[in-house]
Amino acid sequence: MSSYFTDLAQQYIDGEWRPGTGSWDIIDFNPYDGEKLASITIAAVDEIDQAYRAAERAQKQWAATNPYARRAVFEKALRLVEEREAEITEAIIAELGGTHLKAGFELHLAKEFLRESIQWSLRPEGRILPSPVDGKENRVYRVPVGVVGVISPFNFPFLLSIKSVAPALALGNAVVLKPHQNTPIVGGTLVAKLFEDAGLPGGLLNVVVTDIAEIGDAFIEHPVPKVISFTGSDKVGRHVATVCASLFKRSVLELGGNSAIVVLDDADIDYAVDAAVFSRYVHQGQVCMAANRVLVDRSIADEFTEKFVAKVRTLRAGDPQDPRTVIGPLINSQQAESVSATVEQAVAEGATALLHGRTTGNLVEPSVLTDVPAGSELLRQEVFGPVAFLIPFDGEEEAVRIVNDTPYGLSGAVHTGDVERGVAFAQQIDTGMFHVNDGTVHDEPVVPFGGEKHSGLGRLNGEGTVDAFTTQKWISVQHGRSGFPF
């Protein structure tokens, strides 16, 4: 077992590793075999304040540091991830129940975002704008917001912590990170250790492992952070947005999804099957961009369905330590019970289970359902597990209507033999992201990532990241003399 689970089971505040002073311990379990990985005394409200105050003290000097010097930290962090890839992979498998395939996918993207963060140090650019006033020069500076609070989820905790933490730091901010209770090491203290070893000065990144039952809204209500970057459910995201708005804070929200992959009548069926199976079942379906719904033109539905079910049957479920495993456990028993209940509810409503996976502990085998009643709420909500809904449609107009019939609008994909037909289809879908002849699960450092409707607010990556973690300041200079009316 990785030493991470013994060495990093603490809080990281103002450059120091120390226990929390909260009233109970978070027990970190392996979701596959129930092994206890670590015990962490949670952070109390006082530690939240200490973390934010440390960040506030450290940030000014960091922002004034030459960006080329800041850049060196991220270059070193990238090298450390590459050197420690085997240990981080082991930690992802143990704490998340992620498979080897999933760990590789997460680490690949994390390294891409660290590579990009090397450039973020140099990204902010000022502008000089004209003025209608003679002699006046308008300078617009791009400056850090100050301190950013980051709340990361359990499904891709290493990647999604780094995705906000690295650019926020690179752009001159300080950060306080609160990882999910189920992934406190991979999503939290491991990230702190990485940046500590990369030479980041103490106080600039703080990690608090805690629970809202202990701290309430203290993490988001604290007066120091100017931006809260939250990735998680739309229910919690709504609360975060409400609290932030009431306190004039900016919130960046990456929330849930109910994406669809659409197979038109001229698609390459075998390729579409491969894309759909990956889009639904990668990391046991615990992905916000996962294709909950698989829509297929009725004229090819029989052939597609037969091949889809046949491929899903080949997905090996079991121990994520086994490199052959494709479907590992869900993160905890509540998630496993919820997904199992979804399948039973669908069958009770009249759905046909073409494949009805068993549930053993947190291990939920894949299910494939069809004939789900069109009015079922199950088709409109996010299912965070290995369950696919197959939905036939008659023509593109009906497909567009079905895809948009959900409160979410994160990702999606369409398969067709005509790329421009696919683009025209994509333009009718109410999502932040959509892919032609590909899967639904994608993230790249320079493209705007985010959703519409209940899937979030704001964008990350590329210019979206700069907008999220900086603000603009106008400074005018009068080189001559202004005239005043009195």
Secondary structure, DSSP 4 states (H G I P E B T S, - for coil): --THHHHT-SEEETTEEE---SSSEEEEE-TTT--EEEEEEPP-HHHHHHHHHHHHHHHHHHHHS-HHHHHHHHHHHHHHHHHTHHHHHHHHHHHH---HHHHHHHHHHHHHHHHHHHHHTT----EEE--SSTTEEEEEEEEE-SEEEEE--SSSHHHHHHHHHHHHHHTT-EEEEE--TT-TIIIIIHHHHHHHHTTPPTTSEEE----HHHHTTHHHH-SS-SEEEEES-HHHHHHHHHHHHHTT-EEEEE----EEEEE-TTS-HHHHHHHHHHHHHGGGG--TT-EEEEEEEGGGHHHHHHHHHHHHHT--BS-TTSTT-SB---SSHHHHHHHHHHHHHHHHTT-EEEE---EETTEE--EEEE---TT-GGGTS---SSEEEEEEESSHHHHHHHHH-SSEES--EEE-S-HHHHHHHHTTS--S--EESS-S----TTS-B--EETTEES-BSHHHHHHHHEEEEEEEEESS------
